[in-house]
Amino acid sequence: MKKLCIIPAFNESESIVKTVQNINEFAPDFDVIVINDSSKDNTLDICRENNIPVLDLPINLGIGGAVQTGYLYALKNGYEIAVQMDGDGQHDARYLGMMEKTLCEKNADMVIGSRFIKKEGFQTSSIRRVGIGIFRFLSKFLFGKEITDATSGMRMSNKRTIELFVKDYPRDYPEPETVCRLLRKHFKVVEVPVMMRERESGVSSISMRKSVYYMVKVTLAILIERMR
């Protein structure tokens, strides 16, 4: 099977090479595509200097637009599996083999790498854990499936899910929304335990100030998703 690793990147010049090297070392059967979301630093130049395949977006689309671009690339180039990984070094490619095995053996449409099953490694900030707990409750209450880490950006999809995301993908803070969309459509979503690291460099796009907006916006989006 053709397998692709999608790396959305905005100002990840200090960590993007290590991220790709980690994939090449521990998951060499995955191709890589970096989606440079109109970075203001030299992320694009570093990718080109290191022969890292990169798509350069002419304007900043945000995380949703960047990831959807990756899924469009996957579909147009015949990939049957696509995995999303952050460009900041938090995700470890050692888990990709296990995620692929789970995807195939359990006939799942998406496999999410969850840091909250075994609660090992970096657990994110307390305020974000509150939001994750809310999304965990909503997924169970509204869709009958408990998702422990709906905000995880480490997720692997089969071709059926790739095709769905090419047609429709939320613009900002898409992870919890897309999980609930899959559950509403009766796609099979499975979680596996992973350990994540703290970001190696850069600043998260979700500041403390944005956290409240994030929780309110995504909660409303999930409720609307349930009413569709």
TORPA-234766 format. One line per field, with one value per residue (C-alpha): y, z, x; residue in one letter. Coordinates in steps of 0.001 Angstrom, whole numbers, plus 524288, in hexadecimal, padded with zeros to 5 digits. Layout:
! TORPA-234766
Y (Y_...)
Z (Z_...)
X (X_...)
resn (A_...)
! end
This chain:
! TORPA-234766
Y (80000_80DF3_81534_823A8_82BCE_83977_843D6_85119_85B3D_86979_86F44_86205_864D6_86031_852EA_84F05_847EB_83FC7_83CA3_83768_83031_8296A_824A2_82059_818AC_811E2_81197_81166_80B84_81837_8231A_830DD_83D89_84A28_8541D_86137_869FC_876B1_876A2_8837D_87D06_874EC_86807_8675D_869E9_85FA2_8557F_8584E_8585A_84AF4_84531_843D2_84338_84F80_85647_864F6_86B7E_87978_87E32_87981_87032_86BFF_85E21_8595E_85E5C_85959_84BB5_84B1A_84EB2_842E8_83A06_83F65_83C63_82EA8_82C15_83164_82958_81C69_81AEC_81117_81536_822E5_826A5_83460_8383E_8455C_84BF9_85002_84311_83EF9_8329C_8268A_81E8E_81246_810E5_8114C_802B3_7FF9D_80973_8038B_7F5D6_7FA48_80144_7F4F9_7EA62_7F182_7F63F_80407_81082_8187A_8153D_81FE9_8200D_82345_8282C_825DA_81716_813D5_821F7_8214E_82BDC_83A17_83C31_84A63_855C7_854D8_85E09_8561E_849B1_84FE4_85226_84461_83F37_846E3_84146_833BD_8354C_83AD4_82FDB_825BE_82CD6_83124_82642_81AB2_8197B_81E37_82493_8274C_83067_836F2_8420C_8391B_83D2F_82FA7_82849_81E60_81D2C_81355_816F5_8180F_82268_82946_82AA9_83050_83A3F_83ED1_84285_84903_84CCB_85708_8630B_86521_85BF0_850A9_844B7_8431A_84729_83D50_83250_8354E_83636_828B2_8235E_82989_822FB_815F7_81567_80CE3_814D1_80DCD_8130E_80D72_811C2_81A2C_822A3_83090_83A43_848B6_850DE_852A4_860B7_86B23_86F3F_86853_86ECA_86D0F_87737_87803_882CE_87AB0_86EB8_87385_87733_869FC_86277_86A82_86A4F_85BD4_8583F_85FB5_85971_84BDF_84EBE_8537F_8474D_83EF3_845DD_84397)
Z (80000_7FD7E_80A5A_80CB1_81873_8180B_81FE0_820BF_82401_827F3_82CB3_82FE8_82AB1_8371B_837B9_82A27_8264A_832C1_830D0_8231F_8274E_831F5_827B3_81E35_82901_82F6E_8247E_817C8_81037_811E1_80811_80DAC_80964_810FD_80F1F_81166_815C0_81119_81C21_81FC6_82303_81A13_81B4F_80C83_809D5_813B7_80D88_8001B_804DC_80B16_7FF75_80777_7FED9_8019A_7FCAA_7FEC0_8011C_7FBCB_80715_814FF_8156B_82393_8287C_8222B_8149C_81576_8199D_80F65_80520_809A6_8084C_7FAB4_7F71D_7FC97_7F4CC_7E806_7E951_7EC7B_7FAD1_80247_80FDB_814A7_82220_82784_83035_835EA_8314C_83EE1_8431B_84C86_8452B_8443A_837B0_83F8F_84163_83302_83106_83C5E_8377D_829DA_82F56_83772_82BD2_8238D_82D9D_833A7_82682_82BFA_82466_82D85_8381A_841E6_849F0_857AE_8629D_86CA8_86C1C_873AF_877B9_874BB_86F1C_86D55_871A3_86D1A_875A9_87FFD_87900_86C89_87410_878A7_86A8A_866B1_871D5_86C9C_85F04_864E2_86B91_85F66_85690_8601A_862E4_8551B_84CD1_85611_8549F_85EA7_85873_86293_85A2A_84FFB_84E74_84AC1_83E23_83C4A_83491_829AF_81F7A_81520_8074D_80AD2_814ED_80BE5_801D0_80BFA_810E4_8031D_80182_80EAC_8197C_82446_822FF_830C2_83C62_833EB_83BCF_844FB_83A53_83091_83A8A_83D9A_82F2B_82D0B_8388F_83387_82671_82D59_8297C_83263_83AE6_84383_84D19_8507E_85B86_857E3_85EF3_85A68_85CD1_85F9F_85365_85063_84BE5_847C5_84E17_84DE6_845BD_85135_85B54_868E5_86426_858B3_86107_865B1_857D2_85353_85D02_85A64_84BA6_84AA0_85446_84C1B_83FB1_845B2_849F1_83C3E_836A7_83F0C_839DD_82B9C)
X (80000_80436_80554_80721_80AD0_804C9_80C00_80542_80F8A_80EE8_81BC8_821DC_82F88_83642_82FB3_82B19_837AF_837D7_82973_82BCE_83821_83036_82689_8311B_837E1_82C5E_8222E_829FA_81E9D_81705_818DF_81937_812E9_8148E_809C5_81040_80514_80B3F_8152E_81B83_8286F_83125_829CC_82838_836A4_83AD7_831E8_83762_8457F_84375_83BF8_82F86_82358_81B89_80F56_80FEA_802C7_80291_7FA10_7F843_7ECA1_7EDE3_7EF52_7E2B6_7E5FE_7F3ED_7EFCB_7E509_7EF27_7F6E9_7EB25_7E884_7F69F_7F502_7E8A5_7EDF7_7FA5E_7F3CB_7F732_7EF10_7F377_7F67B_7FB4B_7FBB9_8072B_80AFC_81758_81BC2_821AF_816E4_81336_81BBF_81BF8_81F01_8104E_80CA8_80E7F_80571_7FB77_7FBB6_7FA29_7EE83_7E87A_7E924_7E64E_7DAB8_7D5C8_7D591_7D379_7DC12_7E5E6_7E921_7F58F_7F0EA_7F9B2_7EEF0_7ED18_7F966_7FBFE_80A6E_8130E_80F39_80112_7FF04_7FAA7_7F00A_7E6BA_7E7C4_7E530_7D87A_7D491_7D887_7D02D_7C48C_7C667_7C7CF_7BA9F_7B41F_7B8CA_7B375_7A6AA_7A36B_7A932_7AA77_7B930_7C2F7_7CECA_7D945_7E193_7D90C_7E2D5_7EE1A_7F492_7FA5A_7F020_7F02E_7E572_7E1A5_7DD9E_7CF44_7D270_7DBFE_7D137_7C7E9_7D1D3_7D4E3_7C69D_7C4B6_7CE25_7CCCD_7D54A_7DA5C_7DC08_7D737_7DB2A_7CF62_7C5D9_7CAE3_7CA72_7BC31_7B915_7BEA0_7B6DE_7AA5C_7AC6E_7AF10_7BD5D_7C583_7CECF_7D8C2_7E2C9_7F019_7F924_804CD_80E99_8105C_81B2F_81AD7_81C75_82AE1_8298F_82009_81350_80641_7FBA9_7F254_7F626_7F050_7E753_7E2B6_7E01A_7D2D1_7CEC8_7D3B7_7CB57_7BF0A_7C093_7C35F_7B89C_7AEB1_7B3E2_7B273_7A47B_7A134_7A79C_79EB6_7928D_795E7)
resn (M_K_K_L_C_I_I_P_A_F_N_E_S_E_S_I_V_K_T_V_Q_N_I_N_E_F_A_P_D_F_D_V_I_V_I_N_D_S_S_K_D_N_T_L_D_I_C_R_E_N_N_I_P_V_L_D_L_P_I_N_L_G_I_G_G_A_V_Q_T_G_Y_L_Y_A_L_K_N_G_Y_E_I_A_V_Q_M_D_G_D_G_Q_H_D_A_R_Y_L_G_M_M_E_K_T_L_C_E_K_N_A_D_M_V_I_G_S_R_F_I_K_K_E_G_F_Q_T_S_S_I_R_R_V_G_I_G_I_F_R_F_L_S_K_F_L_F_G_K_E_I_T_D_A_T_S_G_M_R_M_S_N_K_R_T_I_E_L_F_V_K_D_Y_P_R_D_Y_P_E_P_E_T_V_C_R_L_L_R_K_H_F_K_V_V_E_V_P_V_M_M_R_E_R_E_S_G_V_S_S_I_S_M_R_K_S_V_Y_Y_M_V_K_V_T_L_A_I_L_I_E_R_M_R)
! end
